[in-house]
Amino acid sequence: MGIVEELKKEFTDRFGGEGDIRVYFAPGRVNLIGEHTDYNGGHVFPCALSMGNYAVARKRDDDMVRWYNMTYPGDGVIERSIRGLEPNDHGIWYDYQLGVIWALEKNGHKVRGGYDMVMKADLPAGSGLSPSASIEELAAVICRDLYDMDISMVDCALMGQYSENEYNGMNCGIMDQFASAMGKKDHAIFLDTASLKYDYVPLNLKAEKIVITNSKVKHSLAGSAYNDRRRESETALEDIKKIKDIKTLGDLTEEEFEEVKDAIKDPVCLKRARHAVYENIRTIKAVEALGKDDLKSFGELMNKSHVSLRDDYEVSCKELDILAEEAWKLEGVIGSRMTGGGFGGCTVSIVKEDKVDAFKESISRIYKERTGIDCEFYIADAADGAGRIG
Ligand code: GLA
């Protein structure tokens, strides 16, 4: 049985099969390059994945929600009123959904009622492929569609980010929600996070595949370290602003940064800012290279991105370093780097199609030898963004 059939059956068993039952999907994302730039006014280059969260839902005529997540059956059916919601930092799947309803209301988008819903993910939890953004965008498109809300998909992304920042206490940037809401099949999104201007860039990979490797680790400091990095970048920006009129670190070229960097007092903040500035420029250069079919340069920039995330931004970890550094040694690997927030999760690699099997064999063997862990691989399939699918 496919996932949609499974969901429909579960929904009928739990909530009855009558009425207008609709089907939705919201993808996860993989970021090809441009990491930890999205809250620094820089560029990112993610694509939506064909993996994500699916839901079937039916409007209710009161303010209650009844939700069941087949991925977390132990949570049972969650029953709540959508009125009087209070932010919390529990980070449970339903908090990401409730947070979006709260965010929509807070921003003047009236959610006129609740809904019954059964959902399920085919996106690995803890993978750093943005399961939370996928759940947020799922909630946004369900509310938008069931209640005919006049809200653009870009605003759905912004509501997801707002809810994560203000309801769930995680100071993320806009990349994940934007990719989930705005993805386009066979394209990556070149997004300027300062202006929210974006271009869809075709991923014309002829003889290569985008391979995601799941380290299967998620170190517990991820949330707090993320907020720390954000603060450190902001401190660096404040120092630079004393001598140069800029709005974000993304405003600086490499040369300009080298000229003003001594204004940053704390050496740790200096490293964070160097990453943010250079990573932004790498992202712009990588997209230019892709436009010229120069995958070699694209791959080299990916590798440099990893080094910078490892040494300057310090958001990598032993497991991600092993995956990326071992990949660099293999024939047919164009580039490889950690992707997402870091401290575990996945790497993304561009690999010659005829070398993908050898890549998987070598990486899984070496990774197991060095960590005792079995990693997992997924071939990324750039997909459309969140919406109703049935
Ligand atoms: C997480 C956040 C994003 C982004 C990345 C790092 O995925 O949710 O906003 O900052 O980390 O690039």
Residues whose N, C-alpha, C, O or C-beta is under 5 A from the ligand:
A	BS01	GLA	G34 E35 H36 T37 D38 C172 G173 I174 M175 D176 G340 G341
